[in-house]
Amino acid sequence: VYNRLECIISMEKENSVLSDSSNER
């Protein structure tokens, strides 16, 4: 369960970073 949560958090974090990059652009 923890592993799955970490995976989701990691994915969301990456998504946030991508979104931030797009926003800055």
C-alpha positions, 0 to 999 in steps of 0.5 A: 500500500505504501509503495502504491501511495509513493508511486502516486505521489511521485507521479503527481509530483512529476505532473505538478512539475510539468504543469509548472514548466508549462505555466512558466512557458 
